[in-house]
Amino acid sequence: MLSNELTKGTLQTIILKLLAEEQKMYGYEITQHVKSISEGKMILTEGALYPTLHKLEKNGLVRTQQVMIGKRMRKYYSLTAKGKKANVNKLAEFQEFINAMHLILKPKTTTS
Protein backbone atom coordinates (compact mmCIF):
# COMPACT_ATOMS: atom_id res chain seq x y z
CA MET A 1 0.00 0.00 0.00
CA LEU A 2 1.23 3.49 -0.85
CA SER A 3 1.85 6.02 1.89
CA ASN A 4 -0.89 8.49 2.75
CA GLU A 5 1.62 11.29 2.29
CA LEU A 6 2.19 10.42 -1.38
CA THR A 7 -1.53 9.98 -1.98
CA LYS A 8 -2.43 13.26 -0.30
CA GLY A 9 -0.14 15.22 -2.63
CA THR A 10 -1.89 13.81 -5.69
CA LEU A 11 -5.48 13.66 -4.48
CA GLN A 12 -6.78 16.65 -6.44
CA THR A 13 -5.29 15.26 -9.63
CA ILE A 14 -6.80 11.82 -8.95
CA ILE A 15 -10.27 13.21 -8.26
CA LEU A 16 -10.28 15.53 -11.28
CA LYS A 17 -9.14 12.69 -13.56
CA LEU A 18 -11.80 10.29 -12.28
CA LEU A 19 -14.58 12.85 -12.60
CA ALA A 20 -13.42 13.70 -16.14
CA GLU A 21 -13.70 10.01 -17.06
CA GLU A 22 -16.84 9.07 -15.15
CA GLN A 23 -18.80 12.37 -15.45
CA LYS A 24 -20.21 12.15 -11.90
CA MET A 25 -19.39 10.14 -8.81
CA TYR A 26 -20.20 10.13 -5.10
CA GLY A 27 -17.55 10.00 -2.39
CA TYR A 28 -17.63 6.30 -1.50
CA GLU A 29 -17.68 5.45 -5.20
CA ILE A 30 -14.48 7.48 -5.68
CA THR A 31 -12.73 5.62 -2.85
CA GLN A 32 -13.74 2.23 -4.24
CA HIS A 33 -12.80 3.15 -7.80
CA VAL A 34 -9.32 4.27 -6.71
CA LYS A 35 -8.85 1.09 -4.66
CA SER A 36 -9.91 -1.06 -7.61
CA ILE A 37 -7.85 0.74 -10.26
CA SER A 38 -4.74 0.76 -8.05
CA GLU A 39 -5.23 -2.95 -7.25
CA GLY A 40 -5.53 -2.11 -3.56
CA LYS A 41 -2.28 -0.15 -3.40
CA MET A 42 -4.01 3.18 -2.83
CA ILE A 43 -6.65 3.61 -0.16
CA LEU A 44 -8.43 6.96 0.12
CA THR A 45 -9.72 7.80 3.57
CA GLU A 46 -12.82 9.91 4.12
CA GLY A 47 -10.64 12.24 6.18
CA ALA A 48 -8.57 13.04 3.10
CA LEU A 49 -11.23 12.73 0.40
CA TYR A 50 -14.01 14.99 1.65
CA PRO A 51 -11.86 18.02 2.57
CA THR A 52 -10.32 17.80 -0.91
CA LEU A 53 -13.75 17.55 -2.58
CA HIS A 54 -14.95 20.56 -0.54
CA LYS A 55 -11.85 22.53 -1.54
CA LEU A 56 -12.40 21.68 -5.22
CA GLU A 57 -16.02 22.79 -4.87
CA LYS A 58 -15.04 26.03 -3.11
CA ASN A 59 -12.57 26.77 -5.93
CA GLY A 60 -15.28 26.23 -8.55
CA LEU A 61 -13.73 23.07 -10.03
CA VAL A 62 -16.53 20.69 -9.06
CA ARG A 63 -20.26 21.05 -8.51
CA THR A 64 -22.52 18.89 -6.43
CA GLN A 65 -25.93 17.43 -7.04
CA GLN A 66 -27.95 15.74 -4.33
CA VAL A 67 -30.04 12.75 -5.38
CA MET A 68 -32.45 10.76 -3.23
CA ILE A 69 -31.51 7.07 -3.37
CA GLY A 70 -34.11 5.06 -1.46
CA LYS A 71 -34.34 6.86 1.86
CA ARG A 72 -30.86 8.38 1.67
CA MET A 73 -29.57 11.53 0.07
CA ARG A 74 -26.46 10.94 -2.04
CA LYS A 75 -24.20 13.80 -3.10
CA TYR A 76 -22.70 13.45 -6.58
CA TYR A 77 -19.67 15.43 -7.71
CA SER A 78 -18.99 16.48 -11.30
CA LEU A 79 -16.55 18.80 -13.04
CA THR A 80 -17.36 22.37 -13.98
CA ALA A 81 -15.88 23.90 -17.15
CA LYS A 82 -13.15 25.36 -14.93
CA GLY A 83 -12.60 21.89 -13.45
CA LYS A 84 -12.18 20.34 -16.90
CA LYS A 85 -9.42 22.86 -17.69
CA ALA A 86 -7.83 22.26 -14.30
CA ASN A 87 -7.84 18.50 -14.98
CA VAL A 88 -5.86 18.97 -18.20
CA ASN A 89 -3.39 21.28 -16.43
CA LYS A 90 -3.00 19.00 -13.38
CA LEU A 91 -2.40 15.94 -15.57
CA ALA A 92 0.28 17.77 -17.58
CA GLU A 93 1.89 19.06 -14.39
CA PHE A 94 1.87 15.59 -12.85
CA GLN A 95 3.40 14.05 -15.98
CA GLU A 96 6.24 16.60 -15.74
CA PHE A 97 6.68 15.60 -12.10
CA ILE A 98 6.88 11.90 -13.04
CA ASN A 99 9.44 12.69 -15.74
CA ALA A 100 11.55 14.67 -13.26
CA MET A 101 11.35 11.84 -10.71
CA HIS A 102 12.54 9.37 -13.35
CA LEU A 103 15.58 11.59 -13.97
CA ILE A 104 16.31 11.85 -10.26
CA LEU A 105 15.80 8.15 -9.50
CA LYS A 106 17.50 6.60 -12.50
CA PRO A 107 20.75 4.81 -11.67
CA LYS A 108 23.89 6.85 -11.97
CA THR A 109 26.03 5.72 -14.87
CA THR A 110 29.73 5.41 -14.23
CA THR A 111 32.46 5.98 -16.74
CA SER A 112 35.87 4.35 -16.45
N, CA, C and O atoms as a GROMACS GRO file, in nm:
protein
  448
    1MET      N    1   0.085  -0.118   0.000
    1MET     CA    2   0.000   0.000   0.000
    1MET      C    3   0.089   0.124   0.000
    1MET      O    4   0.192   0.128   0.067
    2LEU      N    5   0.048   0.224  -0.075
    2LEU     CA    6   0.123   0.349  -0.085
    2LEU      C    7   0.099   0.435   0.038
    2LEU      O    8  -0.006   0.427   0.102
    3SER      N    9   0.197   0.518   0.070
    3SER     CA   10   0.185   0.602   0.189
    3SER      C   11   0.077   0.708   0.169
    3SER      O   12   0.053   0.755   0.058
    4ASN      N   13   0.013   0.744   0.279
    4ASN     CA   14  -0.090   0.849   0.275
    4ASN      C   15  -0.031   0.982   0.231
    4ASN      O   16  -0.099   1.063   0.168
    5GLU      N   17   0.095   1.005   0.265
    5GLU     CA   18   0.162   1.129   0.229
    5GLU      C   19   0.172   1.145   0.077
    5GLU      O   20   0.145   1.252   0.023
    6LEU      N   21   0.211   1.038   0.008
    6LEU     CA   22   0.219   1.042  -0.138
    6LEU      C   23   0.080   1.061  -0.200
    6LEU      O   24   0.063   1.139  -0.293
    7THR      N   25  -0.017   0.989  -0.147
    7THR     CA   26  -0.153   0.998  -0.198
    7THR      C   27  -0.210   1.138  -0.179
    7THR      O   28  -0.273   1.193  -0.270
    8LYS      N   29  -0.188   1.195  -0.062
    8LYS     CA   30  -0.243   1.326  -0.030
    8LYS      C   31  -0.196   1.433  -0.128
    8LYS      O   32  -0.273   1.522  -0.165
    9GLY      N   33  -0.070   1.425  -0.171
    9GLY     CA   34  -0.014   1.522  -0.263
    9GLY      C   35  -0.071   1.512  -0.404
    9GLY      O   36  -0.054   1.604  -0.485
   10THR      N   37  -0.136   1.402  -0.434
   10THR     CA   38  -0.189   1.381  -0.569
   10THR      C   39  -0.341   1.370  -0.572
   10THR      O   40  -0.399   1.343  -0.677
   11LEU      N   41  -0.404   1.391  -0.460
   11LEU     CA   42  -0.548   1.366  -0.448
   11LEU      C   43  -0.633   1.452  -0.540
   11LEU      O   44  -0.728   1.402  -0.600
   12GLN      N   45  -0.600   1.580  -0.553
   12GLN     CA   46  -0.678   1.665  -0.644
   12GLN      C   47  -0.669   1.615  -0.787
   12GLN      O   48  -0.769   1.609  -0.858
   13THR      N   49  -0.550   1.578  -0.828
   13THR     CA   50  -0.529   1.526  -0.963
   13THR      C   51  -0.608   1.398  -0.984
   13THR      O   52  -0.672   1.381  -1.089
   14ILE      N   53  -0.606   1.309  -0.886
   14ILE     CA   54  -0.680   1.182  -0.895
   14ILE      C   55  -0.830   1.208  -0.910
   14ILE      O   56  -0.895   1.150  -0.996
   15ILE      N   57  -0.883   1.293  -0.824
   15ILE     CA   58  -1.027   1.321  -0.826
   15ILE      C   59  -1.068   1.386  -0.957
   15ILE      O   60  -1.168   1.345  -1.018
   16LEU      N   61  -0.994   1.485  -1.001
   16LEU     CA   62  -1.028   1.553  -1.128
   16LEU      C   63  -1.026   1.454  -1.244
   16LEU      O   64  -1.114   1.457  -1.330
   17LYS      N   65  -0.926   1.368  -1.247
   17LYS     CA   66  -0.914   1.269  -1.356
   17LYS      C   67  -1.033   1.172  -1.355
   17LYS      O   68  -1.091   1.144  -1.460
   18LEU      N   69  -1.068   1.122  -1.237
   18LEU     CA   70  -1.180   1.029  -1.228
   18LEU      C   71  -1.311   1.094  -1.270
   18LEU      O   72  -1.390   1.035  -1.344
   19LEU      N   73  -1.334   1.217  -1.224
   19LEU     CA   74  -1.458   1.285  -1.260
   19LEU      C   75  -1.462   1.318  -1.409
   19LEU      O   76  -1.570   1.319  -1.469
   20ALA      N   77  -1.347   1.345  -1.469
   20ALA     CA   78  -1.342   1.370  -1.614
   20ALA      C   79  -1.381   1.243  -1.690
   20ALA      O   80  -1.449   1.250  -1.792
   21GLU      N   81  -1.340   1.128  -1.639
   21GLU     CA   82  -1.370   1.001  -1.706
   21GLU      C   83  -1.512   0.953  -1.680
   21GLU      O   84  -1.579   0.903  -1.770
   22GLU      N   85  -1.557   0.968  -1.556
   22GLU     CA   86  -1.684   0.908  -1.515
   22GLU      C   87  -1.803   1.004  -1.518
   22GLU      O   88  -1.917   0.962  -1.499
   23GLN      N   89  -1.778   1.132  -1.541
   23GLN     CA   90  -1.880   1.237  -1.544
   23GLN      C   91  -1.930   1.277  -1.406
   23GLN      O   92  -1.924   1.395  -1.371
   24LYS      N   93  -1.981   1.182  -1.327
   24LYS     CA   94  -2.022   1.215  -1.190
   24LYS      C   95  -2.001   1.093  -1.102
   24LYS      O   96  -2.018   0.979  -1.145
   25MET      N   97  -1.964   1.121  -0.977
   25MET     CA   98  -1.940   1.014  -0.881
   25MET      C   99  -1.973   1.066  -0.741
   25MET      O  100  -1.970   1.187  -0.717
   26TYR      N  101  -2.004   0.975  -0.650
   26TYR     CA  102  -2.020   1.013  -0.510
   26TYR      C  103  -1.896   0.967  -0.434
   26TYR      O  104  -1.817   0.887  -0.484
   27GLY      N  105  -1.879   1.020  -0.313
   27GLY     CA  106  -1.755   1.000  -0.239
   27GLY      C  107  -1.712   0.855  -0.224
   27GLY      O  108  -1.599   0.820  -0.260
   28TYR      N  109  -1.799   0.770  -0.170
   28TYR     CA  110  -1.763   0.630  -0.150
   28TYR      C  111  -1.727   0.564  -0.282
   28TYR      O  112  -1.636   0.480  -0.288
   29GLU      N  113  -1.797   0.600  -0.387
   29GLU     CA  114  -1.768   0.545  -0.520
   29GLU      C  115  -1.626   0.582  -0.564
   29GLU      O  116  -1.556   0.500  -0.623
   30ILE      N  117  -1.585   0.704  -0.535
   30ILE     CA  118  -1.448   0.748  -0.568
   30ILE      C  119  -1.347   0.662  -0.494
   30ILE      O  120  -1.250   0.614  -0.554
   31THR      N  121  -1.369   0.642  -0.363
   31THR     CA  122  -1.273   0.562  -0.285
   31THR      C  123  -1.262   0.419  -0.339
   31THR      O  124  -1.152   0.365  -0.348
   32GLN      N  125  -1.375   0.360  -0.374
   32GLN     CA  126  -1.374   0.223  -0.424
   32GLN      C  127  -1.312   0.212  -0.563
   32GLN      O  128  -1.245   0.115  -0.594
   33HIS      N  129  -1.336   0.313  -0.645
   33HIS     CA  130  -1.280   0.315  -0.780
   33HIS      C  131  -1.127   0.324  -0.774
   33HIS      O  132  -1.056   0.253  -0.846
   34VAL      N  133  -1.077   0.412  -0.687
   34VAL     CA  134  -0.932   0.426  -0.671
   34VAL      C  135  -0.871   0.296  -0.619
   34VAL      O  136  -0.768   0.252  -0.669
   35LYS      N  137  -0.934   0.236  -0.521
   35LYS     CA  138  -0.885   0.110  -0.466
   35LYS      C  139  -0.880   0.002  -0.574
   35LYS      O  140  -0.784  -0.074  -0.583
   36SER      N  141  -0.984  -0.005  -0.655
   36SER     CA  142  -0.991  -0.106  -0.761
   36SER      C  143  -0.886  -0.081  -0.870
   36SER      O  144  -0.812  -0.172  -0.907
   37ILE      N  145  -0.881   0.041  -0.919
   37ILE     CA  146  -0.785   0.074  -1.026
   37ILE      C  147  -0.642   0.052  -0.982
   37ILE      O  148  -0.559   0.003  -1.059
   38SER      N  149  -0.611   0.088  -0.856
   38SER     CA  150  -0.474   0.076  -0.805
   38SER      C  151  -0.444  -0.065  -0.753
   38SER      O  152  -0.337  -0.090  -0.696
   39GLU      N  153  -0.538  -0.156  -0.772
   39GLU     CA  154  -0.522  -0.295  -0.725
   39GLU      C  155  -0.495  -0.300  -0.576
   39GLU      O  156  -0.415  -0.380  -0.528
   40GLY      N  157  -0.564  -0.212  -0.501
   40GLY     CA  158  -0.553  -0.211  -0.356
   40GLY      C  159  -0.431  -0.141  -0.300
   40GLY      O  160  -0.411  -0.139  -0.178
   41LYS      N  161  -0.350  -0.083  -0.386
   41LYS     CA  162  -0.228  -0.016  -0.340
   41LYS      C  163  -0.254   0.125  -0.287
   41LYS      O  164  -0.174   0.181  -0.212
   42MET      N  165  -0.367   0.182  -0.326
   42MET     CA  166  -0.401   0.318  -0.283
   42MET      C  167  -0.538   0.316  -0.217
   42MET      O  168  -0.638   0.278  -0.279
   43ILE      N  169  -0.541   0.357  -0.093
   43ILE     CA  170  -0.665   0.361  -0.016
   43ILE      C  171  -0.692   0.506   0.022
   43ILE      O  172  -0.612   0.568   0.092
   44LEU      N  173  -0.805   0.559  -0.023
   44LEU     CA  174  -0.843   0.696   0.012
   44LEU      C  175  -0.929   0.691   0.137
   44LEU      O  176  -1.027   0.617   0.144
   45THR      N  177  -0.892   0.771   0.235
   45THR     CA  178  -0.972   0.780   0.356
   45THR      C  179  -1.072   0.894   0.341
   45THR      O  180  -1.050   0.988   0.265
   46GLU      N  181  -1.183   0.884   0.414
   46GLU     CA  182  -1.282   0.991   0.412
   46GLU      C  183  -1.220   1.120   0.463
   46GLU      O  184  -1.254   1.229   0.417
   47GLY      N  185  -1.130   1.108   0.560
   47GLY     CA  186  -1.064   1.224   0.618
   47GLY      C  187  -0.978   1.301   0.520
   47GLY      O  188  -0.952   1.419   0.540
   48ALA      N  189  -0.933   1.236   0.415
   48ALA     CA  190  -0.857   1.304   0.310
   48ALA      C  191  -0.947   1.342   0.193
   48ALA      O  192  -0.932   1.450   0.135
   49LEU      N  193  -1.039   1.253   0.158
   49LEU     CA  194  -1.123   1.273   0.040
   49LEU      C  195  -1.216   1.394   0.051
   49LEU      O  196  -1.216   1.482  -0.035
   50TYR      N  197  -1.296   1.397   0.158
   50TYR     CA  198  -1.401   1.499   0.165
   50TYR      C  199  -1.347   1.642   0.179
   50TYR      O  200  -1.403   1.732   0.117
   51PRO      N  201  -1.241   1.666   0.257
   51PRO     CA  202  -1.186   1.802   0.257
   51PRO      C  203  -1.135   1.844   0.118
   51PRO      O  204  -1.146   1.961   0.080
   52THR      N  205  -1.080   1.749   0.044
   52THR     CA  206  -1.032   1.780  -0.091
   52THR      C  207  -1.149   1.809  -0.184
   52THR      O  208  -1.144   1.904  -0.263
   53LEU      N  209  -1.256   1.729  -0.177
   53LEU     CA  210  -1.375   1.756  -0.258
   53LEU      C  211  -1.434   1.892  -0.223
   53LEU      O  212  -1.474   1.967  -0.313
   54HIS      N  213  -1.440   1.925  -0.096
   54HIS     CA  214  -1.495   2.056  -0.054
   54HIS      C  215  -1.408   2.170  -0.104
   54HIS      O  216  -1.460   2.275  -0.144
   55LYS      N  217  -1.277   2.151  -0.102
   55LYS     CA  218  -1.185   2.253  -0.154
   55LYS      C  219  -1.205   2.272  -0.305
   55LYS      O  220  -1.208   2.384  -0.354
   56LEU      N  221  -1.218   2.161  -0.377
   56LEU     CA  222  -1.240   2.168  -0.522
   56LEU      C  223  -1.372   2.240  -0.552
   56LEU      O  224  -1.382   2.317  -0.647
   57GLU      N  225  -1.472   2.213  -0.469
   57GLU     CA  226  -1.602   2.279  -0.487
   57GLU      C  227  -1.590   2.429  -0.457
   57GLU      O  228  -1.642   2.512  -0.533
   58LYS      N  229  -1.524   2.462  -0.349
   58LYS     CA  230  -1.504   2.603  -0.311
   58LYS      C  231  -1.430   2.680  -0.420
   58LYS      O  232  -1.458   2.798  -0.444
   59ASN      N  233  -1.336   2.614  -0.486
   59ASN     CA  234  -1.257   2.677  -0.593
   59ASN      C  235  -1.328   2.674  -0.729
   59ASN      O  236  -1.272   2.719  -0.829
   60GLY      N  237  -1.450   2.622  -0.732
   60GLY     CA  238  -1.528   2.623  -0.855
   60GLY      C  239  -1.489   2.517  -0.956
   60GLY      O  240  -1.523   2.528  -1.074
   61LEU      N  241  -1.418   2.412  -0.911
   61LEU     CA  242  -1.373   2.307  -1.003
   61LEU      C  243  -1.472   2.192  -1.012
   61LEU      O  244  -1.480   2.123  -1.113
   62VAL      N  245  -1.549   2.172  -0.905
   62VAL     CA  246  -1.653   2.069  -0.906
   62VAL      C  247  -1.784   2.130  -0.857
   62VAL      O  248  -1.786   2.228  -0.783
   63ARG      N  249  -1.892   2.068  -0.900
   63ARG     CA  250  -2.026   2.105  -0.851
   63ARG      C  251  -2.087   1.982  -0.789
   63ARG      O  252  -2.045   1.869  -0.817
   64THR      N  253  -2.186   2.003  -0.706
   64THR     CA  254  -2.252   1.889  -0.643
   64THR      C  255  -2.398   1.885  -0.684
   64THR      O  256  -2.459   1.986  -0.719
   65GLN      N  257  -2.452   1.766  -0.678
   65GLN     CA  258  -2.593   1.743  -0.704
   65GLN      C  259  -2.639   1.637  -0.605
   65GLN      O  260  -2.581   1.529  -0.597
   66GLN      N  261  -2.743   1.669  -0.530
   66GLN     CA  262  -2.795   1.574  -0.433
   66GLN      C  263  -2.910   1.496  -0.496
   66GLN      O  264  -3.001   1.553  -0.556
   67VAL      N  265  -2.904   1.364  -0.480
   67VAL     CA  266  -3.004   1.274  -0.538
   67VAL      C  267  -3.054   1.183  -0.428
   67VAL      O  268  -2.976   1.128  -0.350
   68MET      N  269  -3.185   1.166  -0.421
   68MET     CA  270  -3.245   1.076  -0.323
   68MET      C  271  -3.235   0.934  -0.377
   68MET      O  272  -3.288   0.903  -0.484
   69ILE      N  273  -3.166   0.848  -0.303
   69ILE     CA  274  -3.151   0.707  -0.337
   69ILE      C  275  -3.218   0.628  -0.224
   69ILE      O  276  -3.165   0.620  -0.114
   70GLY      N  277  -3.334   0.571  -0.252
   70GLY     CA  278  -3.410   0.506  -0.146
   70GLY      C  279  -3.450   0.610  -0.043
   70GLY      O  280  -3.521   0.706  -0.074
   71LYS      N  281  -3.405   0.590   0.079
   71LYS     CA  282  -3.434   0.686   0.186
   71LYS      C  283  -3.313   0.773   0.221
   71LYS      O  284  -3.316   0.847   0.319
   72ARG      N  285  -3.209   0.763   0.140
   72ARG     CA  286  -3.086   0.838   0.167
   72ARG      C  287  -3.059   0.940   0.059
   72ARG      O  288  -3.091   0.920  -0.058
   73MET      N  289  -3.000   1.050   0.100
   73MET     CA  290  -2.957   1.153   0.007
   73MET      C  291  -2.811   1.124  -0.029
   73MET      O  292  -2.728   1.106   0.060
   74ARG      N  293  -2.782   1.119  -0.157
   74ARG     CA  294  -2.646   1.094  -0.204
   74ARG      C  295  -2.598   1.218  -0.278
   74ARG      O  296  -2.669   1.274  -0.361
   75LYS      N  297  -2.477   1.262  -0.246
   75LYS     CA  298  -2.420   1.380  -0.310
   75LYS      C  299  -2.323   1.336  -0.420
   75LYS      O  300  -2.223   1.269  -0.394
   76TYR      N  301  -2.355   1.375  -0.543
   76TYR     CA  302  -2.270   1.345  -0.658
   76TYR      C  303  -2.184   1.466  -0.691
   76TYR      O  304  -2.228   1.581  -0.680
   77TYR      N  305  -2.062   1.439  -0.732
   77TYR     CA  306  -1.967   1.543  -0.771
   77TYR      C  307  -1.942   1.531  -0.920
   77TYR      O  308  -1.930   1.421  -0.973
   78SER      N  309  -1.933   1.646  -0.988
   78SER     CA  310  -1.899   1.648  -1.130
   78SER      C  311  -1.814   1.771  -1.157
   78SER      O  312  -1.812   1.865  -1.078
   79LEU      N  313  -1.744   1.769  -1.269
   79LEU     CA  314  -1.655   1.880  -1.304
   79LEU      C  315  -1.733   1.997  -1.363
   79LEU      O  316  -1.830   1.978  -1.436
   80THR      N  317  -1.688   2.117  -1.330
   80THR     CA  318  -1.736   2.237  -1.398
   80THR      C  319  -1.645   2.258  -1.520
   80THR      O  320  -1.549   2.183  -1.539
   81ALA      N  321  -1.676   2.358  -1.601
   81ALA     CA  322  -1.588   2.390  -1.715
   81ALA      C  323  -1.448   2.425  -1.664
   81ALA      O  324  -1.348   2.385  -1.723
   82LYS      N  325  -1.443   2.499  -1.555
   82LYS     CA  326  -1.315   2.536  -1.493
   82LYS      C  327  -1.243   2.410  -1.445
   82LYS      O  328  -1.120   2.400  -1.455
   83GLY      N  329  -1.318   2.314  -1.392
   83GLY     CA  330  -1.260   2.189  -1.345
   83GLY      C  331  -1.203   2.105  -1.459
   83GLY      O  332  -1.101   2.038  -1.442
   84LYS      N  333  -1.268   2.109  -1.574
   84LYS     CA  334  -1.218   2.034  -1.690
   84LYS      C  335  -1.084   2.091  -1.736
   84LYS      O  336  -0.994   2.016  -1.773
   85LYS      N  337  -1.071   2.223  -1.734
   85LYS     CA  338  -0.942   2.286  -1.769
   85LYS      C  339  -0.837   2.253  -1.665
   85LYS      O  340  -0.722   2.224  -1.698
   86ALA      N  341  -0.876   2.258  -1.538
   86ALA     CA  342  -0.783   2.226  -1.430
   86ALA      C  343  -0.735   2.082  -1.441
   86ALA      O  344  -0.618   2.054  -1.414
   87ASN      N  345  -0.822   1.990  -1.481
   87ASN     CA  346  -0.784   1.850  -1.498
   87ASN      C  347  -0.672   1.838  -1.601
   87ASN      O  348  -0.573   1.770  -1.577
   88VAL      N  349  -0.688   1.903  -1.714
   88VAL     CA  350  -0.586   1.897  -1.820
   88VAL      C  351  -0.453   1.952  -1.766
   88VAL      O  352  -0.348   1.892  -1.788
   89ASN      N  353  -0.460   2.066  -1.696
   89ASN     CA  354  -0.338   2.128  -1.643
   89ASN      C  355  -0.273   2.041  -1.536
   89ASN      O  356  -0.151   2.025  -1.535
   90LYS      N  357  -0.354   1.985  -1.446
   90LYS     CA  358  -0.300   1.900  -1.338
   90LYS      C  359  -0.235   1.774  -1.394
   90LYS      O  360  -0.130   1.732  -1.346
   91LEU      N  361  -0.298   1.714  -1.497
   91LEU     CA  362  -0.240   1.594  -1.557
   91LEU      C  363  -0.106   1.624  -1.624
   91LEU      O  364  -0.012   1.546  -1.612
   92ALA      N  365  -0.098   1.737  -1.693
   92ALA     CA  366   0.028   1.777  -1.758
   92ALA      C  367   0.134   1.804  -1.652
   92ALA      O  368   0.249   1.761  -1.667
   93GLU      N  369   0.096   1.875  -1.547
   93GLU     CA  370   0.190   1.906  -1.439
   93GLU      C  371   0.239   1.777  -1.372
   93GLU      O  372   0.358   1.764  -1.342
   94PHE      N  373   0.148   1.684  -1.350
   94PHE     CA  374   0.187   1.559  -1.285
   94PHE      C  375   0.278   1.476  -1.375
   94PHE      O  376   0.371   1.411  -1.327
   95GLN      N  377   0.253   1.478  -1.506
   95GLN     CA  378   0.340   1.405  -1.598
   95GLN      C  379   0.481   1.464  -1.596
   95GLN      O  380   0.580   1.390  -1.602
   96GLU      N  381   0.492   1.596  -1.587
   96GLU     CA  382   0.624   1.660  -1.574
   96GLU      C  383   0.692   1.616  -1.445
   96GLU      O  384   0.813   1.591  -1.443
   97PHE      N  385   0.614   1.606  -1.338
   97PHE     CA  386   0.668   1.560  -1.210
   97PHE      C  387   0.722   1.417  -1.222
   97PHE      O  388   0.831   1.387  -1.175
   98ILE      N  389   0.644   1.330  -1.285
   98ILE     CA  390   0.688   1.190  -1.304
   98ILE      C  391   0.817   1.186  -1.385
   98ILE      O  392   0.909   1.111  -1.352
   99ASN      N  393   0.823   1.265  -1.491
   99ASN     CA  394   0.944   1.269  -1.574
   99ASN      C  395   1.065   1.316  -1.493
   99ASN      O  396   1.174   1.259  -1.506
  100ALA      N  397   1.046   1.417  -1.410
  100ALA     CA  398   1.155   1.467  -1.326
  100ALA      C  399   1.199   1.362  -1.225
  100ALA      O  400   1.318   1.345  -1.199
  101MET      N  401   1.102   1.289  -1.167
  101MET     CA  402   1.135   1.184  -1.071
  101MET      C  403   1.213   1.072  -1.139
  101MET      O  404   1.305   1.015  -1.079
  102HIS      N  405   1.178   1.040  -1.262
  102HIS     CA  406   1.254   0.937  -1.336
  102HIS      C  407   1.398   0.981  -1.351
  102HIS      O  408   1.490   0.899  -1.334
  103LEU      N  409   1.420   1.107  -1.382
  103LEU     CA  410   1.557   1.159  -1.397
  103LEU      C  411   1.634   1.151  -1.265
  103LEU      O  412   1.751   1.115  -1.262
  104ILE      N  413   1.566   1.186  -1.157
  104ILE     CA  414   1.631   1.185  -1.026
  104ILE      C  415   1.660   1.043  -0.979
  104ILE      O  416   1.765   1.017  -0.921
  105LEU      N  417   1.567   0.951  -1.004
  105LEU     CA  418   1.580   0.815  -0.950
  105LEU      C  419   1.656   0.718  -1.039
  105LEU      O  420   1.692   0.609  -0.995
  106LYS      N  421   1.682   0.757  -1.164
  106LYS     CA  422   1.750   0.660  -1.250
  106LYS      C  423   1.892   0.636  -1.198
  106LYS      O  424   1.955   0.726  -1.142
  107PRO      N  425   1.941   0.513  -1.218
  107PRO     CA  426   2.075   0.481  -1.167
  107PRO      C  427   2.182   0.568  -1.230
  107PRO      O  428   2.177   0.601  -1.349
  108LYS      N  429   2.277   0.604  -1.150
  108LYS     CA  430   2.389   0.685  -1.196
  108LYS      C  431   2.480   0.598  -1.282
  108LYS      O  432   2.520   0.488  -1.243
  109THR      N  433   2.512   0.649  -1.400
  109THR     CA  434   2.603   0.572  -1.487
  109THR      C  435   2.746   0.613  -1.454
  109THR      O  436   2.776   0.730  -1.430
  110THR      N  437   2.831   0.515  -1.454
  110THR     CA  438   2.973   0.541  -1.423
  110THR      C  439   3.055   0.525  -1.548
  110THR      O  440   3.027   0.440  -1.632
  111THR      N  441   3.155   0.608  -1.560
  111THR     CA  442   3.246   0.598  -1.674
  111THR      C  443   3.383   0.564  -1.620
  111THR      O  444   3.424   0.616  -1.516
  112SER      N  445   3.455   0.477  -1.691
  112SER     CA  446   3.587   0.435  -1.645
  112SER      C  447   3.694   0.500  -1.727
  112SER      O  448   3.812   0.476  -1.703
   0.00000   0.00000   0.00000
